[in-house]
Structures are given as structure tokens and as C-alpha cells.
Amino acid sequence: AQRVTQPEKLLSVFKGAPVELKCNYSYSGSPELFWYVQYSRQRLQLLLRHISRESIKGFTADLNKGETSFHLKKPFAQEEDSAMYYCALSGQAGTALIFGKGTTLSVSS
Amino acid sequence: DVKVTQSSRYLVKRTGEKVFLECVQDMDHENMFWYRQDPGLGLRLIYFSYDVKMKEKGDIPEGYSVSREKKERFSLILESASTNQTSMYLCASSLPGTAYGYTFGSGTRLTVV
């Protein structure tokens, strides 16, 4: 079965500290993985996709097929990074994105 | 700049009412989706559609139906609203294939009393 697990409901860090939001997935094939972010009172938006290998707002994520993980990282957290983050998996064609339960990131000064 | 529009931001309906949630996208996307978002449960897929007049059940279709008569519009219908359907409903659209991300609407907060 396809599944996405985000083990932390809430992650609280201080400004300038490193951040790692964990995401593990279960899928037998080669998945497409995404991170979405929802800032307060804003719509859910795509943050990054693993196939792009890009860095958005200082965030990066590396797909580790051996550990079936796609953790989101940022070396120095900013207060404006406070938001809800969802990891999502796209499996076989004809199926929709499967989302994790989300992690709330709180960055304080 | 808005690309996926959900007709209502807030709705309050009574138990037993038939409720229509509308979603329109202007990006000519083939795929459209309805999710509900609940604290601690994340996003759960209700229905999706890969083409006009096509629909597929998601993980929690019970109590819901959908309609897609035109490519740009995807409607979610609650046949007889119940209090456990109180939730945030999110509509999304995407290009075909698995590599593309979704564009989401701003959501409809539905309260059933």
C-alpha cells in the first residue's frame, strides 16, 4: 500500500537553527515526491519536487530510496518559515497524490 | 492571478441539506481533485477526475458525489450533509502524469449544524 508518514505533528525551533522535517514513504515502485507548504490564511502551494532537484526559499530535499525517505531541510530557519508542511507521494499513473498528515513548523526568535 | 477558484470561502448548512461545492480552474488542466483537510488527519482524497465526465473514487467517497460536465469545473456534492462532514474542502488541478504538482484553491470551510 502507498503511504506517507510524517512522524512529527509539531516542530519548534529558534530562528537561525537548522530544520529537518521528516518524511518516510511506502511504495514499491519509483515514486514522485513533493513538499507542499501552507502559510497562515493562504492556500496550499507546491514548495518543491524531488525531480527538480531545486532549492526553494533555502529548502532542499533529497530522495533516499534505501531509507524510503524524503526529508525537508533548511540550514538556518527564518520566522517566515512558520507554516504547515505536507509531504506527498505520486505513485502509479492514474492515481492521485497521497499526502502525509502534515508537520507544523514554528520558528521563534 | 487566481488559477483555481472555489466559489465559497465559508458555508454553513443544516444537517440533511444537499450541498454543492464548486471549483473552477483556468489553466486548461485535465486533472481535478477534491480533498478534505482536517487537523491531525492531513489531506484525504474524496474524488478525482482525469477528464470530462470521468470520475474516480478516492479514499473517503462515502456521502459524496462529484460532477464534471466541463473541463474547467469540478463540483463536489454532499447528498445529505451530516455534522461529520464539517471540514475544510480543498480543490486542486494538475496536468496529466505523475510528475506535476497540483495547484490548489483557497478552500471552502464547511460547517454542518
Contacts between the chains, C-beta under 8 A, distances in Angstrom:
chain1	res1	chain2	res2	distance
A	6	B	42	7.9
A	9	B	40	7.1
A	32	B	98	4.9
A	32	B	99	5.3
A	34	B	101	5.6
A	36	B	101	7.7
A	42	B	106	7.9
A	43	B	104	5.0
A	43	B	105	6.5
A	43	B	106	4.6
A	43	B	107	6.8
A	44	B	43	7.9
A	44	B	90	6.5
A	44	B	92	7.9
A	44	B	104	4.3
A	45	B	104	6.9
A	46	B	101	3.8
A	46	B	102	7.1
A	46	B	103	7.8
A	49	B	99	7.2
A	49	B	101	5.9
A	51	B	99	5.8
A	86	B	42	6.5
A	86	B	43	6.7
A	90	B	98	4.2
A	90	B	99	7.4
A	91	B	98	7.1
A	92	B	98	7.5
A	93	B	97	7.0
A	93	B	98	5.9
A	94	B	50	7.3
A	94	B	56	7.9
A	95	B	98	7.9
A	96	B	33	5.6
A	96	B	45	5.2
A	96	B	48	4.8
A	96	B	56	7.9
A	96	B	58	6.4
A	97	B	33	7.7
A	97	B	45	7.8
A	97	B	102	6.3
A	98	B	45	7.6
A	99	B	35	7.6
A	99	B	42	5.0
A	99	B	43	4.1
A	99	B	44	7.9
A	100	B	42	5.8
A	101	B	40	6.5
A	101	B	41	6.2
A	101	B	42	3.7
A	102	B	42	5.0
A	102	B	43	7.9
